[in-house]
């Protein structure tokens, strides 16, 4: 019986990794998905090792991180691998999502693949945010204060949820304990969702740059694409190593190297760079509750995308207008990220509001209308 189970597992791995039929014409952008899984594995391993030295107490958390970096052999490498790994994790996932949006990879019947991917992204945001709080630096403390206070805008239950998150009437030791527990648990949930995401993908097979059925033009994944993904991994590891060994704090904020002080507010509170576009949307909408709703609406639009934008051909090569508008969206997201890092001034607020409007126009108007127009033209 045990031998039979091992054979079943090997057959499952063989069908999904070695002989999985893959379209021949996939380009380099399809490597972001496999890289995302590898970086997630790296984050889980380094996170477990970091947890062996971290102390989840407001009086010792910051000191435990410094002890790890100074006294533990290779601790500084371990800490910066995990910290920069989070940034690179978001980089490859953002590129993976944009690639899926560019090639309309979430179109039916692959809507489960797209929806599960958006859920993974949302869970990543939550996991990374609570992880950013754990070092208990100035930016960690005040970032947690600003973001958790947004939950109070939820009608009826908002204040109760914040009270549970804080573990009291302010951010303190119970808050850090809750965040530590959640940050340790959620990556394993992410791993489970990633397996489900892959299983959903393999049910109907991968899309391709032409956006047409290529079932007769496939090759086993393990023969060719495994080596291509390995090459992409080598380039990725080069960038990773340069960040960790030469620019370990390049993507961080200097204020987070100062212990948390609830009596000293930083001059300019900013989140990690991968949250800046979300932060820009929050700042651009004057009403705090509406800003929170606006961010949720972005993720709701992404989840609903396979149903509100139904197209006959997914490839942008045959959708010239869509391709031009997609690059406008990319430029808009870059501008939002830049705005989120700037100080609040009338000019940056105005630019953020314009970029936010463009984002919602794209998600709520352009994508549904363009899909309807292209379908109507095809049927005509």
C-alpha positions, 0 to 999 in steps of 0.5 A: 500500500505504501509503495502504491502511494509513492507511485501515485505521488510520482505519477502526479509529479510526472504529469504536472512537471515533466510531461505537462503539455506546454504550448511551443510559442511561450515567451520569457514572460511565462517564467514569472509564474514559476519564479513566484513559486520559488521565491515563496519557497525561499520566503518560507524557509528564511522566515522559519529560520528568522523565527528561531531568533525573533522575540515577539515582544515590544521591548525586545523585538527591535533588539532581537533583529539587531542581535540576529544581524550582529551576533548570529553567524550569517544572520545579516544575510538571512535577514536581508535575504528575507527582507529583499525577498519580499520585494522581489516576490512582489516584483515577480508577482506584479509582472506575472499579473500584468502578463496575465492582463496583457494576454487576457489569460484570465478569460473563460474557461480559466477564470478560476486561475485568474481569481485564485491569483488575485486572492493570492495577491491580496493575501500577499499584501496582508502577509507583507504588511504584518511582516513589515510591522515585526521589526518594530522600527519607527516606520513599522509602528506608525505604518501599522497605526495608519493602516489598521485605523482604516478598518474603523471605517467598516460599518458596525463591526469596524471598531470591534475588528480594530480592537481585536487586531490591536488586542486593546485600545492601542498598538502594543505587545498584544498587537505584535503577538497577533501579527507575529502569529499571522505572519508565520501562518499565512505563508503556508496558506499562500503555499496551499493556494498556489498549489490550487492555482497550479492545479486550476491552470493545468485543468485547461492548460496554459495560454500562449502569446497568440491567444489561440488553441495550440493543443496540437503544437505542444511540448513536454514542460520538462524537456524544454521549458524547465531549462528556460525557467532555470535560466530565468532563475539564474538571472533572478538570483544574480539580481537577488545577490546584488541586492542582498550583498551590495544594496541590502537597505536600498529598498527599505526606509531609514526610519525603520532602523530606529526603534519604535517610539509612539511619542515621536511621529515620523515626518513622512510616513510611507509603506514599502515600495510595493504598497505605494500605489495602494497608498497613493489611492488612499491619499488621493480620496479625501474621505478615509472610508471612501479611500478604503472602499476604493482600494477594495474596489480595485481588487473586486474589479480584478476578481470580476475581470473574467466576467466583465471583459469577455473577448474572443481573442486574447492576444494583444497582437490582434487588439491594437487599441487594447495594447495601447491602453494597456501601456497607459495603465502600466504608466499610470501604475508607475505614476501612482507608485511615485506619487505614493512616495512623495510628500503630501502637497497640492500637486502630488495630491492632484496627480494622484487623483488623476491617476486614480481616476484613470485606473478606475476608468480603465477597470470599470469602463474601458475593459468591459466596453472594449471587450463588448465592442470587439465581440460585436465587431467579430460577430458582425 
